[in-house]
């Protein structure tokens, strides 16, 4: 376990970068969106937004928007890391045996929620980095095909938490991956270019992995 813990944490503590990154991680879902706020390897806040399938779509999106808005307002984050639903859903479908029909329906719901999050990032001048599920699973899990239950347990052990929602644990991994990608991009650019700060509001290109 310590081997994977060190593998996960060390890239975020690079001596080449002194600036801390406060980042929001979002695992978008129409039914249950996971949220977290990270500063380096510390979990500052974690939450999730549940909606009922019996509700009309506008009401479900209204609840998600209002909760995201409150979260973004108080986060004081410089970046938003959000799952890329197209690549992410494709890999998830292959990994978990999701049928094509269900996968397409899931993508539709994810698109609505992702749109809300991106709009709020623009409103609050928060930079955006998109992460696909293959990236965070490959980088931060001992096994890429770990189940959601195993992933949740792994995150709880890693951070000494008692999280009970797997969408929150996924959001944490998305946030960690976003931090890691930002630090890599920083190291590959001019040393005069600083890590994005709150208010700079630019879309960060996702490095190819």
C-alpha positions as CSV (number, residue, x, y, z in Angstrom):
1,X,0.0,0.0,0.0
2,X,2.8,2.4,0.9
3,X,4.3,1.9,-2.6
4,X,1.1,3.2,-4.3
5,X,0.7,5.9,-1.7
6,X,4.1,7.3,-2.5
7,X,3.5,6.9,-6.3
8,X,0.4,8.9,-6.0
9,X,1.5,11.7,-3.7
10,X,5.1,12.3,-4.9
11,X,4.3,13.9,-8.4
12,X,2.2,16.5,-6.5
13,X,5.1,17.6,-4.3
14,X,7.6,18.4,-7.1
15,X,10.5,20.6,-5.8
16,X,10.3,22.5,-9.1
17,X,7.0,24.0,-8.2
18,X,6.4,26.0,-5.1
19,X,2.9,27.2,-5.8
20,X,0.0,25.3,-4.4
21,X,-3.0,24.4,-6.5
22,X,-6.5,24.8,-5.2
23,X,-8.7,22.8,-7.5
24,X,-12.3,21.7,-7.8
25,X,-12.8,18.1,-8.9
26,X,-16.1,17.2,-10.6
27,X,-17.4,13.8,-11.5
28,X,-20.5,14.9,-13.5
29,X,-23.6,12.8,-13.4
30,X,-27.3,13.7,-13.8
31,X,-28.2,11.2,-11.0
32,X,-25.3,11.8,-8.6
33,X,-22.5,14.3,-9.2
34,X,-19.4,14.1,-7.1
35,X,-17.6,17.2,-5.9
36,X,-14.4,17.9,-4.1
37,X,-12.1,20.8,-3.3
38,X,-8.4,20.0,-3.0
39,X,-5.3,22.0,-2.1
40,X,-2.3,19.9,-3.1
41,X,-3.0,16.6,-1.4
42,X,-5.4,17.9,1.2
43,X,-9.2,17.4,0.9
44,X,-10.7,20.7,2.0
45,X,-14.3,19.8,1.1
46,X,-16.3,17.0,-0.5
47,X,-19.9,16.7,-1.4
48,X,-22.3,15.2,-4.0
49,X,-25.5,16.2,-5.7
50,X,-28.3,13.7,-6.0
51,X,-31.4,14.1,-8.2
52,X,-34.4,11.8,-8.7
53,X,-35.2,10.3,-12.1
54,X,-38.9,11.0,-11.3
55,X,-38.2,14.7,-11.4
56,X,-38.5,16.7,-14.6
57,X,-35.2,17.5,-16.3
58,X,-35.4,21.3,-15.7
59,X,-35.8,20.7,-11.9
60,X,-33.0,18.3,-11.8
61,X,-30.6,20.7,-13.6
62,X,-31.8,23.6,-11.4
63,X,-30.8,21.7,-8.2
64,X,-27.4,20.8,-9.7
65,X,-26.8,24.3,-10.9
66,X,-27.7,25.9,-7.5
67,X,-25.5,23.4,-5.6
68,X,-22.5,23.9,-8.0
69,X,-22.9,27.6,-7.8
70,X,-22.7,27.6,-4.0
71,X,-19.7,25.3,-4.1
72,X,-17.9,27.4,-6.7
73,X,-18.6,30.7,-4.9
74,X,-17.0,29.5,-1.7
75,X,-14.1,27.4,-3.1
76,X,-11.7,30.2,-4.1
77,X,-10.2,27.7,-6.5
78,X,-7.9,28.5,-9.4
79,X,-8.9,25.5,-11.5
80,X,-11.7,23.1,-12.3
81,X,-10.8,19.5,-13.2
82,X,-13.8,17.8,-14.8
83,X,-14.2,14.4,-16.4
84,X,-14.3,14.3,-20.2
85,X,-17.5,12.5,-20.7
86,X,-16.9,11.3,-24.2
87,X,-13.7,9.5,-23.7
88,X,-14.5,8.8,-20.1
89,X,-17.9,7.1,-20.9
90,X,-16.3,5.1,-23.7
91,X,-13.7,3.6,-21.5
92,X,-16.1,3.2,-18.6
93,X,-18.4,1.3,-20.9
94,X,-15.6,-1.1,-21.9
95,X,-14.4,-1.5,-18.3
96,X,-17.8,-2.1,-16.7
97,X,-19.7,-3.8,-19.5
98,X,-22.2,-0.9,-19.9
99,X,-24.4,-1.4,-22.9
100,X,-24.2,1.0,-25.8
101,X,-27.8,2.2,-25.3
102,X,-27.2,3.0,-21.6
103,X,-23.8,4.5,-22.4
104,X,-25.4,7.0,-24.9
105,X,-28.1,7.9,-22.4
106,X,-25.4,8.4,-19.7
107,X,-23.4,10.7,-22.0
108,X,-26.5,12.8,-22.6
109,X,-27.0,13.4,-18.9
110,X,-23.3,14.0,-18.3
111,X,-23.3,16.6,-21.1
112,X,-26.0,18.6,-19.4
113,X,-24.1,18.6,-16.0
114,X,-20.8,19.3,-17.6
115,X,-22.2,22.3,-19.4
116,X,-23.5,23.7,-16.2
117,X,-20.1,23.3,-14.5
118,X,-18.2,24.8,-17.5
119,X,-20.6,27.8,-17.5
120,X,-20.0,28.4,-13.8
121,X,-16.2,28.1,-14.3
122,X,-16.5,30.9,-16.8
123,X,-18.7,32.9,-14.5
124,X,-16.3,32.7,-11.6
125,X,-13.1,33.0,-13.8
126,X,-11.9,29.5,-13.0
127,X,-9.5,27.7,-15.3
128,X,-10.6,24.4,-16.7
129,X,-8.7,21.1,-17.4
130,X,-10.5,18.1,-18.8
131,X,-9.5,14.6,-17.5
132,X,-10.6,11.3,-18.9
133,X,-11.2,8.2,-16.8
134,X,-8.3,6.3,-18.4
135,X,-5.9,9.0,-17.2
136,X,-6.9,9.1,-13.5
137,X,-7.3,5.3,-13.3
138,X,-3.9,4.7,-14.9
139,X,-2.1,7.3,-12.9
140,X,-3.6,6.9,-9.4
141,X,-4.9,3.4,-8.9
142,X,-3.0,0.2,-8.2
143,X,-5.1,-1.5,-10.8
144,X,-6.8,0.2,-13.7
145,X,-9.9,-2.1,-13.5
146,X,-10.6,-1.6,-9.8
147,X,-14.4,-1.6,-9.1
148,X,-16.1,1.6,-7.7
149,X,-16.3,-0.1,-4.3
150,X,-12.5,-0.9,-4.3
151,X,-11.7,2.6,-5.5
152,X,-13.8,4.1,-2.7
153,X,-12.0,2.0,-0.1
154,X,-8.6,2.9,-1.6
155,X,-9.3,6.6,-1.3
156,X,-10.6,6.3,2.3
157,X,-7.4,4.4,3.2
158,X,-5.2,6.9,1.4
159,X,-6.7,10.0,3.0
160,X,-8.0,8.5,6.3
161,X,-11.5,9.5,5.4
162,X,-14.9,7.9,5.8
163,X,-16.4,8.7,2.4
164,X,-19.5,6.6,1.6
165,X,-20.2,7.9,-2.0
166,X,-18.1,6.5,-4.9
167,X,-18.8,9.6,-7.0
168,X,-17.0,11.7,-4.4
169,X,-14.0,9.4,-4.5
170,X,-14.0,9.6,-8.3
171,X,-14.1,13.4,-8.0
172,X,-11.1,13.4,-5.7
173,X,-9.2,11.3,-8.2
174,X,-10.2,13.6,-11.1
175,X,-9.0,16.6,-9.0
176,X,-5.7,14.9,-8.2
177,X,-5.2,14.0,-11.8
178,X,-5.9,17.6,-12.8
179,X,-3.3,18.8,-10.4
180,X,-0.7,16.4,-11.7
181,X,-1.4,17.3,-15.3
182,X,-1.1,21.0,-14.5
183,X,2.2,20.5,-12.8
184,X,3.5,18.5,-15.8
185,X,2.4,21.2,-18.1
186,X,4.0,23.8,-15.9
187,X,7.3,21.9,-16.0
188,X,7.2,21.7,-19.8
189,X,6.6,25.4,-20.3
190,X,8.8,28.4,-19.6
191,X,9.9,28.8,-16.0
192,X,8.5,32.3,-16.2
193,X,4.9,31.0,-16.7
194,X,3.2,30.6,-13.4
195,X,0.5,28.0,-12.5
196,X,-3.0,29.4,-13.2
197,X,-4.4,31.6,-10.4
198,X,-8.0,32.4,-9.5
199,X,-9.4,34.8,-12.0
200,X,-7.2,34.0,-15.0
201,X,-10.0,32.0,-16.6
202,X,-8.3,30.0,-19.4
203,X,-9.0,26.6,-20.9
204,X,-6.0,24.4,-20.2
205,X,-5.1,22.0,-22.9
206,X,-5.1,18.4,-21.8
207,X,-1.7,16.8,-22.3
208,X,-1.6,13.6,-24.3
209,X,-1.1,10.5,-22.1
